[in-house]
């Protein structure tokens, strides 16, 4: 068990299968992180800033170009919030720095192509 984090790009209509899973006409994975707790803390703060309440687990967070710019600024200034949780692991900012920046670039491109970028996690 542990913290699994995903970023996907979605476009088009959604449909739900017989088991309750939602699928999109066009969907692609942009990034996958395993136990990147400070990114999780950052996204949780953003989720609350966007007016959401409750536990930030197994929910979708839409990321805009503005959100991606703010994330990049937080990476540049090393300001991801120190975050811990039973399943989260330890600080992995240095390990994931290159992947975080690659994700931001891919997410920006996806948005410019008409996709909606989503961050989600499960722990």
C-alpha positions as a Python dict, from the first residue, in 0.01 Angstrom:
ca = {
    (1, 'X'): (0, 0, 0),
    (2, 'X'): (106, 354, -50),
    (3, 'X'): (43, 683, -217),
    (4, 'X'): (-16, 650, -593),
    (5, 'X'): (-59, 972, -793),
    (6, 'X'): (-168, 1019, -1152),
    (7, 'X'): (-200, 1299, -1404),
    (8, 'X'): (-416, 1240, -1709),
    (9, 'X'): (-539, 1442, -2005),
    (10, 'X'): (-898, 1391, -2113),
    (11, 'X'): (-1100, 1505, -2410),
    (12, 'X'): (-1446, 1427, -2537),
    (13, 'X'): (-1752, 1263, -2395),
    (14, 'X'): (-1738, 1030, -2098),
    (15, 'X'): (-1919, 701, -2052),
    (16, 'X'): (-1961, 465, -1758),
    (17, 'X'): (-1925, 90, -1798),
    (18, 'X'): (-2127, -180, -1619),
    (19, 'X'): (-1883, -181, -1326),
    (20, 'X'): (-1911, 195, -1272),
    (21, 'X'): (-1578, 297, -1427),
    (22, 'X'): (-1574, 622, -1626),
    (23, 'X'): (-1402, 631, -1964),
    (24, 'X'): (-1337, 920, -2202),
    (25, 'X'): (-1329, 927, -2582),
    (26, 'X'): (-967, 1037, -2568),
    (27, 'X'): (-755, 996, -2256),
    (28, 'X'): (-382, 970, -2195),
    (29, 'X'): (-161, 935, -1891),
    (30, 'X'): (78, 1227, -1848),
    (31, 'X'): (252, 1120, -1527),
    (32, 'X'): (258, 865, -1249),
    (33, 'X'): (425, 918, -913),
    (34, 'X'): (472, 666, -634),
    (35, 'X'): (497, 827, -290),
    (36, 'X'): (566, 1192, -373),
    (37, 'X'): (412, 1331, -51),
    (38, 'X'): (500, 1698, -94),
    (39, 'X'): (334, 1708, -437),
    (40, 'X'): (30, 1549, -275),
    (41, 'X'): (29, 1820, -8),
    (42, 'X'): (57, 2088, -274),
    (43, 'X'): (-233, 1944, -473),
    (44, 'X'): (-443, 1903, -159),
    (45, 'X'): (-394, 2272, -74),
    (46, 'X'): (-491, 2365, -430),
    (47, 'X'): (-799, 2145, -410),
    (48, 'X'): (-911, 2325, -92),
    (49, 'X'): (-831, 2667, -246),
    (50, 'X'): (-1070, 2575, -529),
    (51, 'X'): (-1349, 2541, -272),
    (52, 'X'): (-1351, 2169, -204),
    (53, 'X'): (-1392, 2006, 138),
    (54, 'X'): (-1332, 1665, 281),
    (55, 'X'): (-1063, 1407, 231),
    (56, 'X'): (-836, 1449, -71),
    (57, 'X'): (-825, 1085, -178),
    (58, 'X'): (-965, 930, -495),
    (59, 'X'): (-1093, 1264, -624),
    (60, 'X'): (-1018, 1453, -945),
    (61, 'X'): (-849, 1793, -943),
    (62, 'X'): (-857, 1986, -1270),
    (63, 'X'): (-535, 2177, -1338),
    (64, 'X'): (-536, 2495, -1545),
    (65, 'X'): (-245, 2675, -1709),
    (66, 'X'): (-245, 2913, -1410),
    (67, 'X'): (-223, 2614, -1172),
    (68, 'X'): (70, 2473, -1369),
    (69, 'X'): (249, 2808, -1359),
    (70, 'X'): (204, 2822, -981),
    (71, 'X'): (333, 2464, -946),
    (72, 'X'): (638, 2551, -1152),
    (73, 'X'): (702, 2855, -930),
    (74, 'X'): (673, 2635, -620),
    (75, 'X'): (927, 2391, -768),
    (76, 'X'): (1164, 2676, -862),
    (77, 'X'): (1156, 2815, -509),
    (78, 'X'): (1149, 2470, -345),
    (79, 'X'): (820, 2551, -175),
    (80, 'X'): (623, 2228, -196),
    (81, 'X'): (475, 2188, 153),
    (82, 'X'): (629, 1925, 377),
    (83, 'X'): (361, 1658, 386),
    (84, 'X'): (340, 1329, 568),
    (85, 'X'): (91, 1049, 598),
    (86, 'X'): (94, 686, 699),
    (87, 'X'): (108, 563, 337),
    (88, 'X'): (294, 862, 188),
    (89, 'X'): (663, 774, 228),
    (90, 'X'): (931, 1038, 281),
    (91, 'X'): (1027, 1356, 96),
    (92, 'X'): (1103, 1267, -267),
    (93, 'X'): (1118, 1616, -421),
    (94, 'X'): (1473, 1572, -554),
    (95, 'X'): (1397, 1229, -697),
    (96, 'X'): (1093, 1355, -890),
    (97, 'X'): (1210, 1707, -986),
    (98, 'X'): (1283, 1625, -1351),
    (99, 'X'): (961, 1426, -1387),
    (100, 'X'): (760, 1709, -1226),
    (101, 'X'): (895, 1957, -1479),
    (102, 'X'): (833, 1718, -1769),
    (103, 'X'): (476, 1673, -1648),
    (104, 'X'): (421, 2050, -1642),
    (105, 'X'): (544, 2083, -2002),
    (106, 'X'): (327, 1793, -2122),
    (107, 'X'): (23, 1923, -1933),
    (108, 'X'): (60, 2269, -2087),
    (109, 'X'): (77, 2114, -2433),
    (110, 'X'): (-229, 1899, -2362),
    (111, 'X'): (-433, 2200, -2248),
    (112, 'X'): (-333, 2392, -2560),
    (113, 'X'): (-462, 2095, -2764),
    (114, 'X'): (-801, 2112, -2594),
    (115, 'X'): (-755, 1848, -2323),
    (116, 'X'): (-856, 1880, -1961),
    (117, 'X'): (-569, 1792, -1726),
    (118, 'X'): (-659, 1602, -1410),
    (119, 'X'): (-452, 1512, -1102),
    (120, 'X'): (-578, 1229, -883),
    (121, 'X'): (-436, 1013, -610),
    (122, 'X'): (-512, 704, -411),
    (123, 'X'): (-374, 598, -76),
}
